[in-house]
């Protein structure tokens, strides 16, 4: 547990930072700037062009984060098993990651559909106006929710990762291992089994 894993941690943290920061900047910056274009038929194409340029970078960031996360989990697996509370936080982190991946993937699918809408008149990237076709308007309303869901989930991942970093402090590790050992001792029948094993060993020693 004392070994350094700088490369894995860097991939994990930098990838997550780009994932979170890019989604937040896109919602505020790309979509917000596109809404300022005077020609309502050019707002969707402008936003779509910006998101298309960001997509490969975002994919690389997500890939780096996942590689780092899996690598860290593998190297820290002994501590996950031995330290109380670590397995629970690992499960929370995994659930948030799966949710963020699903939302990001569906958001990109909606973005591709909006790209195909071409020069449809809109109020903004995620806001239709009275001239917007109904199918495009429906996709925009979904995108309006997803554009904030992604930074919310990835931001939660940042917080959980910070908490798990605190769990790696020597004092936390020691207390967590004591807690896990205490939990095992208090399990139903655990004390009785240990006493029975001790008595059996004493009988064997006396018989010998």
N, C-alpha and C positions, 0 to 999 in steps of 0.2 A: 504493500500500500504506500510505501515511501518512495517508490520509483517515480520518475518524471515522465509525463506524457504530454509534453508541450505541443507537439504537432496535432495530436487529437483534440486537445482543448482549444487550440487556435482555430481548427476547422469548425468545431462545434460553435464557438462563440462568434467568429466572424460571419459564418453562414447565417446564424440566427439573427445577428445584427442587421445584415443586408436584407433578410427576409422581412423583418419587422419594419426597418426604416424605409425600405422601398415601397412597401404597401401603404405606409402612412403618408409618405411624400406623394405617392400617386393619387391617393384620395384627395389630399389638400392641393397639391401642386398641379399635376397633369389634368385631373378632372376640373379643378377650379379654374385653371387658366383657359381650358377649352370653352368653358361657359362664358368667358368674356369676349369671345369672337363675335363680331357683329352679325355676320352671316350665319343664320341658324342652320343652314344646310352643311356648313363646314365644321361644326362643332364635334360631331361624332368622328369624322375622318381624322381630325387633328388629335383627338384623344386616343383613337385607335392606333395611330402612328407612334405616339409616345409609348403606349403600353407594349406594342409589338417590339420596339427596340429594347425595352427593359426585360422582356420575357426570357431570353437566353441567359442573361445575367442572373435573373431570379432563379432560374432552374439550376444553374451552377451553384448558387448560394445554398439552395435547399439541399442539393446533393452533398455539398461539403458538410453542412450541418448534420445530415443523417449519418454520413460516414463517421464523423467525429463522435456522434452520440452512441452509435453502435460500438465503436472502438472503446469508448469510455466505459460502457456497460460491461463489455467483456473483461477489461482490465480490473474493474471494480467489483466483479461478481462475488469474490470471497467476502467483501465487506457488506454487500447487499444481503447475503445470507446470514452474516454474523451480527450485524448491527441493527438494533430495533429501530424502526421508522424509515429505514432507507428503502426497503422493498415497496412500502406504501407510496412514498414519493416518486419512486421509479414508475409505478403504475399510473400515477397521476400525470407524470410527464409524458408517458407513452400515449395516454388517452388524448392529451392536448395536442400532441404531435400529429396523431392520426386525424383529429378533427381539423387542424390547420391545413393539413395536406388535402383533405377532402374539399374543404371550402375553397382553397386556392385553385385546385383543379377545376371545380365547377365554375368558379369566377372566370377562369381563362376560357372555358367553353362558352360562357355567355359573351365574353369579350369578342370571341371569334364570330359569333352570330351577329353582334352589333357591327362588326367590321363589314359584314356582308350587306348590312342595311344601307350602305353607301351614303348618299347625301340626304338621308331622311331628316326633315326639319325637327329640331329638338330644342328644349329650353337649356339643357345642359347634358353632360355625359350620362348622368343618372336621373335626369328630370325630363319627362316628355312635355310637349305643349299640345295645344288643341289640334295641330296638324300632324302629329306623330302617328304613324300606323299603329294599330292596336297591339300587334305582336311585338313590335319594337318597344312600345311603352311598357309591356309586361316584363320584357327582359331588363329594361332600365330599372324598374322598381325592385326587381330581385337584386340587381347589381348594387343598388343604393344600400341595401342591407349588408351585402357581402363585403363591400369596400371597407366597412368598419369592423366587420367580424374578424377579418384576417389580422389586422393589427391588435385586436383585442386578444385573440388566441395566442399569437406569437409574443405579445407583451406578457401574457400570463406565463408563457414558457420561460421568458427571461427571469421573472420573479421566482419561479420554481427552481430554475437552475442556480440562482443565487442562494436560495435556501439550501439546496443540496450541497453547494460549496461550503456552507457553514457546517453542514453535517460531517465534513471531512476534517474538521479541527480535532486535534488529539483529545481534548476534553470531551467533545461530543461523541467521538468514536468510543472512548472508554465507557462513558455512561450508557451509550447505546448497546454496547456488548454486554454490560451488566444487566441492562433491561431485558435483552433477549435471553440471557441465561436465567434470570429470575422468572421470565415467562415460561420457559421450559420446565423449571422446577415446580411451578405452580400448576402445571397441566394435570388434569384428572388422572390419578393413578401413577403419576411420575414418582412421587416419593415412596409409594408402596413398592413399586418395581425395584427401586434402588435399594430399599431395605431387604427385599427378598433376595436380590443378587448378593448383597453383603452376607446375609445369613447362609446362603448356599456356599459361598466361598469359605466361610468359617467352618462349615461342616466338612467340606472337602479337605481343609487343612488338618482338622482333628482326625479324620479318617486316615490321612496319610501318616 
